[in-house]
């Protein structure tokens, strides 16, 4: 039995059954697409780091904004009722688009719960686009030094804003690819940042979502698309979702997960945000 003089590490041991129960009781953040939720085991997980990569224009930022809105769905409507931190390194966050996605989210809630929002006066107030926009804490950063500073500041910020349930970085590697010439140092700095984000996700019971770009890599005589920073960055996340085009249709591919099979699902980006592909009707989930 741990005595009062034991260090916190020894005093804080958990048994595996408690860990499983804790995992199964966790709520997920819906992506807006039932197909993507299915391959992720319910949606984006709290206490985990999820990397989402893909080519420009496939919908990474759209999904990031969607998650910043969806994390705020009130608990009475099946959501987490939390807030979001959005760290924008490229200037790609669009407040007008966030407003549209919030409107889409509200219309979906009203469709599924046509009368429940009338039960409380606060219910009406929560279901306004302005309320959702006010729940996104936005940081615009312009260099890798600012990015390091903001991630180091996050612990203090999260301690003061305990209702934050998701941190989104769009995109995590942009400034490191542009401005960082010492590759070995870059790898060490990024590993340190990813470790810090992993610890924060567990300490504050929130999801961390890292949006990432793709680059070309020359292997075995041909060029292939690969996520930016490649193998040196590959251990930095719990889950990895790759967004890609198949003809004119967008697909999400679960490339890495500690407990789920590799799988893919079509999705769409609509005026209301990320949704199921019309042609898929939620059934075309392929397990590899």
KEFI-964649 format. One record per residue: x, y, z of N, C-alpha, C in turn; residue in three letters; residue number from 1. Coordinates in steps of 0.2 Angstrom, whole numbers. Atoms other than C-alpha are relative to their C-alpha. Layout:
KEFI-964649
nx;ny;nz;cax;cay;caz;cx;cy;cz;residuo;num
X;Y;Z;X;Y;Z;X;Y;Z;ALA;NUM
...
***
This chain:
KEFI-964649
nx;ny;nz;cax;cay;caz;cx;cy;cz;residuo;num
4;-6;0;0;0;0;4;6;0;UNK;1
-4;-6;0;7;17;-4;-1;4;6;UNK;2
0;-5;-6;12;28;11;-1;7;-2;UNK;3
1;-7;2;9;46;12;6;4;-2;UNK;4
-6;-3;2;27;49;9;2;-2;-7;UNK;5
-2;3;7;27;40;-8;0;6;-5;UNK;6
1;-5;5;30;51;-23;-7;-1;-4;UNK;7
7;0;4;14;55;-34;0;-6;-5;UNK;8
0;6;5;19;42;-47;-2;-6;3;UNK;9
2;6;-3;18;28;-35;-7;0;3;UNK;10
7;0;-3;3;34;-26;-6;0;-5;UNK;11
6;-1;5;-7;37;-42;-1;-6;-5;UNK;12
1;6;4;-7;19;-49;-7;-1;-1;UNK;13
6;2;2;-22;14;-58;0;-7;-2;UNK;14
0;7;3;-28;-4;-62;-3;0;-7;UNK;15
2;0;7;-32;-9;-80;-8;0;0;UNK;16
8;0;0;-51;-12;-76;-3;7;1;UNK;17
2;-7;0;-53;6;-70;2;4;-6;UNK;18
-2;-3;6;-44;12;-85;-5;-1;-6;UNK;19
5;2;6;-56;2;-97;-6;4;2;UNK;20
6;-4;-2;-71;9;-87;0;7;-2;UNK;21
0;-7;1;-65;26;-88;0;2;-8;UNK;22
-1;-1;7;-61;24;-107;-7;-1;-3;UNK;23
7;1;2;-79;17;-110;-5;5;2;UNK;24
4;-5;-2;-87;31;-101;1;7;-3;UNK;25
-1;-7;4;-79;45;-111;-4;1;-5;UNK;26
4;-2;6;-89;55;-122;4;2;-6;UNK;27
-4;-1;6;-83;58;-140;-3;7;-3;UNK;28
2;-6;4;-84;74;-150;-2;-2;-7;UNK;29
2;2;7;-94;71;-166;3;4;-5;UNK;30
-3;-4;5;-86;76;-182;-5;3;-5;UNK;31
5;-2;5;-102;79;-191;-2;-5;-5;UNK;32
1;6;4;-101;63;-201;0;-6;4;UNK;33
1;6;-3;-108;47;-195;6;-5;-2;UNK;34
-5;5;2;-96;37;-206;7;1;3;UNK;35
-7;-1;-3;-80;46;-199;-1;-2;7;UNK;36
1;2;-7;-87;44;-181;1;-7;1;UNK;37
0;8;-1;-89;25;-184;7;-2;-1;UNK;38
-7;2;0;-71;23;-190;4;2;6;UNK;39
-4;-3;-6;-65;33;-175;-2;-3;6;UNK;40
3;3;-6;-75;23;-163;-4;4;4;UNK;41
5;-4;-4;-88;36;-159;1;7;-2;UNK;42
-2;-7;1;-79;52;-164;7;2;3;UNK;43
-6;-2;-2;-64;62;-158;0;-1;8;UNK;44
0;2;-7;-58;55;-141;3;6;4;UNK;45
-3;-4;-5;-54;66;-126;6;-4;3;UNK;46
-6;3;-3;-37;62;-117;4;-3;-5;UNK;47
-4;3;6;-30;58;-134;2;6;-5;UNK;48
-2;-5;6;-20;67;-148;-2;-3;-6;UNK;49
2;2;7;-27;65;-165;3;4;-5;UNK;50
-3;-4;5;-18;70;-180;-4;-1;-6;UNK;51
4;0;6;-28;74;-196;4;3;-6;UNK;52
-4;-3;5;-18;76;-212;-4;-1;-7;UNK;53
3;1;6;-22;78;-230;2;6;-5;UNK;54
-2;-5;5;-19;88;-246;-4;6;1;UNK;55
3;-6;0;-24;106;-248;-7;0;-3;UNK;56
7;0;3;-43;108;-251;-4;-6;1;UNK;57
3;7;-1;-48;91;-245;-5;1;6;UNK;58
5;-2;-5;-57;99;-229;3;-1;7;UNK;59
-3;0;-7;-44;99;-214;-3;5;4;UNK;60
2;-5;-4;-48;116;-209;-8;0;2;UNK;61
8;1;-1;-67;113;-211;-1;-4;5;UNK;62
1;5;-5;-66;98;-200;3;3;7;UNK;63
-2;-3;-6;-56;108;-187;-5;5;3;UNK;64
5;-5;-2;-69;122;-187;-6;-4;3;UNK;65
6;4;-2;-83;109;-186;1;-3;7;UNK;66
-1;3;-6;-75;101;-171;0;6;6;UNK;67
1;-5;-5;-73;118;-162;-7;2;1;UNK;68
8;-1;-2;-92;120;-164;-3;-6;3;UNK;69
4;5;-3;-97;103;-160;2;-2;7;UNK;70
-2;1;-7;-87;102;-144;-5;4;5;UNK;71
5;-4;-4;-100;115;-138;-7;-2;0;UNK;72
6;3;0;-115;105;-141;-2;-1;7;UNK;73
1;1;-7;-124;106;-124;-1;-7;2;UNK;74
0;7;-3;-124;90;-113;-7;-2;-1;UNK;75
7;3;1;-143;89;-114;-2;-2;-7;UNK;76
1;3;7;-142;86;-133;6;-5;-2;UNK;77
-5;5;1;-128;73;-131;7;2;-2;UNK;78
-7;-2;1;-113;84;-132;4;1;6;UNK;79
-4;-1;-5;-99;89;-121;-1;7;4;UNK;80
2;-6;-4;-105;107;-117;7;4;1;UNK;81
-7;-2;-2;-86;112;-118;1;6;-4;UNK;82
-3;-5;4;-76;126;-126;6;-2;-4;UNK;83
-6;2;4;-62;126;-139;5;5;0;UNK;84
-5;-4;1;-45;133;-141;2;-2;-7;UNK;85
-2;1;7;-40;136;-160;6;4;-1;UNK;86
-6;-3;1;-22;139;-163;1;0;-8;UNK;87
0;0;7;-21;145;-181;7;3;-2;UNK;88
-7;-1;2;-3;145;-189;0;3;-7;UNK;89
0;-2;7;-8;149;-207;-5;5;-2;UNK;90
5;-5;2;-22;161;-206;-6;-3;-4;UNK;91
6;3;4;-35;149;-213;-6;-1;4;UNK;92
7;0;-4;-48;150;-199;-4;6;-3;UNK;93
5;-5;2;-63;159;-206;-6;1;4;UNK;94
5;-1;-5;-75;167;-194;-7;-1;-3;UNK;95
7;1;4;-89;168;-207;-2;-7;-1;UNK;96
1;8;1;-87;149;-210;-2;-3;6;UNK;97
2;2;-7;-88;146;-191;-7;1;1;UNK;98
7;-2;-1;-104;155;-191;-5;-4;-4;UNK;99
4;4;4;-111;145;-205;-1;-7;3;UNK;100
0;6;-3;-106;129;-197;-4;-1;7;UNK;101
4;0;-6;-113;134;-180;-8;0;-2;UNK;102
7;0;2;-130;138;-189;-2;-7;-2;UNK;103
2;7;2;-129;120;-197;-1;-4;6;UNK;104
0;5;-6;-125;112;-180;-7;2;4;UNK;105
6;-2;-4;-140;122;-172;-6;-3;-4;UNK;106
6;2;4;-152;117;-186;0;-8;1;UNK;107
0;8;-1;-147;98;-184;-2;-1;7;UNK;108
3;2;-7;-150;99;-165;-7;1;0;UNK;109
7;-1;0;-167;107;-168;-4;-5;-4;UNK;110
3;6;3;-171;93;-180;-1;-6;4;UNK;111
0;7;-4;-166;79;-168;-4;1;7;UNK;112
4;-1;-6;-174;88;-153;-4;6;-1;UNK;113
4;-5;2;-188;98;-159;-3;4;5;UNK;114
4;-4;-6;-196;103;-142;5;1;6;UNK;115
-4;-1;-7;-182;101;-129;3;6;1;UNK;116
-3;-7;-2;-174;118;-131;-5;5;3;UNK;117
5;-5;-3;-190;126;-126;-1;-1;8;UNK;118
1;1;-8;-189;118;-108;3;5;4;UNK;119
-3;-5;-5;-177;130;-101;2;7;-4;UNK;120
-1;-6;3;-174;148;-105;7;1;-2;UNK;121
-7;0;2;-155;145;-105;1;-4;-7;UNK;122
-1;4;6;-158;132;-119;0;4;-6;UNK;123
0;-5;6;-163;146;-131;6;4;-1;UNK;124
-6;-4;0;-148;156;-127;6;-4;-3;UNK;125
-6;4;2;-136;142;-130;0;-2;-7;UNK;126
1;2;7;-143;138;-147;0;6;-5;UNK;127
-1;-6;4;-137;154;-155;7;0;-3;UNK;128
-7;1;2;-122;155;-167;5;5;4;UNK;129
-5;-5;-4;-115;170;-157;3;-4;6;UNK;130
-3;4;-6;-114;158;-142;5;-5;-2;UNK;131
-5;5;2;-104;145;-151;6;4;-2;UNK;132
-6;-3;1;-92;158;-158;3;3;6;UNK;133
-3;-2;-6;-90;165;-141;4;-5;4;UNK;134
-3;6;-4;-84;148;-135;6;-3;-4;UNK;135
-6;2;3;-69;147;-147;5;6;2;UNK;136
-6;-5;-1;-53;155;-140;5;-1;-5;UNK;137
-4;1;6;-43;159;-155;7;4;1;UNK;138
-7;-3;0;-24;162;-156;3;0;-7;UNK;139
-3;-1;7;-16;168;-172;8;0;1;UNK;140
-8;0;-1;3;164;-172;3;0;-7;UNK;141
-3;-1;6;15;169;-185;8;-3;-1;UNK;142
-7;2;0;32;160;-181;0;-6;5;UNK;143
-1;5;-4;38;144;-173;1;2;7;UNK;144
-2;-3;-7;44;154;-158;-7;1;4;UNK;145
7;-1;-3;26;160;-155;-4;-6;1;UNK;146
4;7;-1;19;142;-157;3;-3;6;UNK;147
-3;3;-6;31;136;-144;-2;4;6;UNK;148
3;-4;-6;26;150;-132;-7;-1;1;UNK;149
7;2;-1;8;147;-135;-2;-6;4;UNK;150
1;6;-3;9;129;-131;3;-1;7;UNK;151
-2;0;-7;19;132;-116;-4;4;5;UNK;152
5;-4;-4;6;145;-110;-6;-4;1;UNK;153
6;3;0;-8;133;-113;-2;-3;7;UNK;154
1;3;-6;-6;124;-96;-3;5;5;UNK;155
3;-6;-4;-9;141;-87;-7;2;-2;UNK;156
7;-2;3;-24;145;-99;-5;-5;2;UNK;157
5;5;-1;-32;128;-97;-2;0;8;UNK;158
1;0;-7;-30;129;-78;-5;6;2;UNK;159
4;-6;-1;-40;146;-79;-7;-1;-4;UNK;160
6;1;4;-53;139;-92;-1;-7;0;UNK;161
0;7;-1;-57;122;-86;-6;-3;-4;UNK;162
5;2;4;-72;121;-98;2;-2;-7;UNK;163
-3;2;6;-60;119;-113;0;-8;-1;UNK;164
0;8;1;-63;101;-120;4;-2;-7;UNK;165
-4;1;6;-53;103;-137;5;5;-1;UNK;166
-5;-5;3;-37;111;-143;2;-2;-7;UNK;167
-1;1;7;-35;112;-162;6;4;-2;UNK;168
-6;-4;3;-18;117;-170;-1;-1;-8;UNK;169
1;0;8;-20;121;-189;5;5;-3;UNK;170
-3;7;-1;-7;117;-194;6;-1;4;UNK;171
-5;0;-5;5;110;-182;7;1;-3;UNK;172
-7;0;3;20;109;-194;2;6;-4;UNK;173
-1;-5;5;18;124;-205;7;4;1;UNK;174
-6;-4;-1;31;136;-197;7;-4;1;UNK;175
-6;4;-1;43;122;-193;3;-2;-6;UNK;176
-3;2;7;44;117;-211;3;6;-4;UNK;177
-2;-6;4;46;135;-217;6;3;3;UNK;178
-5;-4;-3;58;142;-205;6;-3;4;UNK;179
-5;4;-4;68;128;-196;4;-4;-4;UNK;180
-5;3;4;84;123;-204;3;-6;3;UNK;181
-3;5;-4;91;112;-190;-4;-6;1;UNK;182
5;6;0;82;95;-193;0;-4;6;UNK;183
0;4;-6;88;86;-178;-3;4;6;UNK;184
3;-4;-5;84;101;-167;-8;1;0;UNK;185
7;-1;1;67;103;-175;-4;-6;2;UNK;186
3;7;-3;63;84;-171;0;0;7;UNK;187
0;0;-7;68;87;-153;-5;5;3;UNK;188
4;-5;-2;58;103;-151;-8;-3;-1;UNK;189
7;2;1;42;95;-159;-2;-6;4;UNK;190
1;6;-4;44;79;-149;-2;3;7;UNK;191
2;-3;-7;44;90;-133;-7;3;0;UNK;192
6;-3;0;29;99;-139;-6;-5;0;UNK;193
5;5;0;19;84;-143;-1;-4;7;UNK;194
0;3;-7;24;76;-126;-4;5;5;UNK;195
4;-5;-4;17;92;-118;-7;0;-1;UNK;196
7;0;2;1;91;-128;-3;-6;3;UNK;197
2;6;-3;-1;73;-123;-2;0;7;UNK;198
1;-1;-7;1;77;-105;-6;4;2;UNK;199
6;-4;-1;-12;91;-106;-6;-3;-1;UNK;200
7;3;2;-25;81;-115;-2;-5;6;UNK;201
2;5;-6;-24;68;-100;-2;4;6;UNK;202
1;-4;-6;-23;81;-86;-6;4;0;UNK;203
6;-5;0;-37;92;-92;-6;-4;-4;UNK;204
5;4;3;-48;78;-100;-3;3;-6;UNK;205
2;-3;6;-48;86;-117;3;-4;-6;UNK;206
-3;3;6;-45;81;-135;5;5;-3;UNK;207
-4;-4;4;-30;88;-145;0;-3;-7;UNK;208
1;2;8;-32;88;-164;6;4;-3;UNK;209
-6;-3;4;-16;92;-174;-2;-1;-8;UNK;210
1;0;7;-20;97;-192;7;0;-3;UNK;211
-7;1;3;-5;92;-204;-1;1;-7;UNK;212
0;0;8;0;95;-222;3;-6;-2;UNK;213
-3;6;3;6;82;-234;6;3;-4;UNK;214
-5;-2;5;22;83;-244;2;-6;-4;UNK;215
-2;6;4;30;72;-257;6;-3;2;UNK;216
-6;3;-2;43;59;-253;2;-5;-6;UNK;217
-3;5;6;54;49;-266;2;-6;3;UNK;218
-1;6;-2;53;31;-262;0;-5;-5;UNK;219
0;5;4;58;16;-272;-2;2;-7;UNK;220
0;-2;7;59;25;-288;-7;4;-2;UNK;221
6;-4;2;42;35;-287;-1;5;6;UNK;222
2;-5;-5;35;50;-278;-6;-2;4;UNK;223
6;2;-4;22;47;-264;-1;5;5;UNK;224
2;-5;-5;12;58;-253;1;-2;7;UNK;225
-1;2;-7;17;58;-235;-2;6;5;UNK;226
2;-5;-5;12;68;-219;7;4;1;UNK;227
-6;-5;-1;24;83;-216;4;-3;6;UNK;228
-5;2;-5;39;79;-205;1;-8;1;UNK;229
-1;7;1;37;60;-209;1;-4;6;UNK;230
-1;5;-6;44;47;-197;2;3;6;UNK;231
-2;-3;-6;51;59;-185;-6;2;4;UNK;232
6;-3;-3;34;65;-181;-5;-6;2;UNK;233
5;5;0;25;48;-182;-2;-2;7;UNK;234
2;3;-6;25;44;-164;-4;5;5;UNK;235
3;-6;-4;17;61;-158;-7;-1;1;UNK;236
7;0;-1;-1;56;-159;-2;-7;2;UNK;237
4;7;-1;-13;42;-153;-3;-3;-6;UNK;238
3;2;6;-23;42;-168;2;4;-6;UNK;239
-2;-4;6;-20;47;-186;-6;-1;-5;UNK;240
5;0;5;-34;51;-199;3;4;-6;UNK;241
-2;-4;6;-29;55;-217;-6;1;-4;UNK;242
5;-2;4;-41;64;-228;3;0;-7;UNK;243
-2;0;7;-40;61;-247;-5;0;-5;UNK;244
5;0;5;-49;62;-263;0;-7;-4;UNK;245
1;6;4;-55;47;-272;-5;2;-6;UNK;246
4;-3;5;-61;54;-289;-2;6;2;UNK;247
3;-7;-3;-73;68;-284;-3;-1;7;UNK;248
3;1;-7;-77;61;-267;6;0;5;UNK;249
-5;0;-5;-68;64;-251;-1;-6;4;UNK;250
0;6;-4;-63;50;-240;4;1;6;UNK;251
-4;-1;-6;-56;49;-222;2;-7;1;UNK;252
-3;7;0;-44;34;-219;3;0;7;UNK;253
-3;1;-6;-40;29;-201;7;-4;-1;UNK;254
-7;3;2;-21;26;-203;3;-3;7;UNK;255
-3;2;-6;-17;23;-184;-4;1;6;UNK;256
4;0;-6;-26;19;-168;2;-6;4;UNK;257
-3;5;-4;-21;9;-153;-5;-6;1;UNK;258
4;5;-1;-37;-1;-153;-5;-1;-6;UNK;259
5;1;5;-47;1;-169;3;-2;-7;UNK;260
-3;2;6;-44;-7;-186;0;6;-5;UNK;261
-1;-5;5;-38;3;-201;-6;-1;-4;UNK;262
7;0;3;-54;8;-210;0;7;-4;UNK;263
1;-7;3;-60;22;-222;-7;1;-1;UNK;264
7;-2;1;-76;31;-225;-1;6;-4;UNK;265
1;-6;4;-83;44;-238;-3;5;5;UNK;266
3;-6;-4;-88;61;-231;-1;6;-5;UNK;267
1;-5;4;-94;77;-238;1;7;4;UNK;268
0;-7;-3;-91;96;-235;-5;4;-3;UNK;269
6;-3;3;-107;105;-237;-1;7;3;UNK;270
1;-6;-3;-114;122;-233;0;0;8;UNK;271
1;1;-7;-118;116;-216;6;-2;4;UNK;272
-6;2;-3;-101;109;-213;2;-7;-2;UNK;273
-2;7;2;-94;91;-213;-6;-4;2;UNK;274
5;5;-1;-107;78;-215;1;-6;-4;UNK;275
-1;6;3;-110;61;-222;0;1;-8;UNK;276
0;-1;7;-107;59;-241;-7;-3;-2;UNK;277
6;2;2;-124;58;-250;-1;-7;-3;UNK;278
0;7;3;-119;43;-260;1;-6;5;UNK;279
-2;5;-4;-113;34;-245;-6;-3;5;UNK;280
5;1;-6;-129;35;-233;3;-4;6;UNK;281
-3;2;-7;-117;30;-219;2;-8;-1;UNK;282
-1;7;0;-115;12;-225;7;-2;-3;UNK;283
-6;2;3;-99;12;-235;7;1;4;UNK;284
-6;0;-4;-86;10;-221;4;-6;-2;UNK;285
-4;6;2;-72;-1;-227;5;-1;5;UNK;286
-6;2;-5;-61;-10;-215;5;-3;-4;UNK;287
-6;3;4;-44;-14;-223;2;-6;3;UNK;288
***
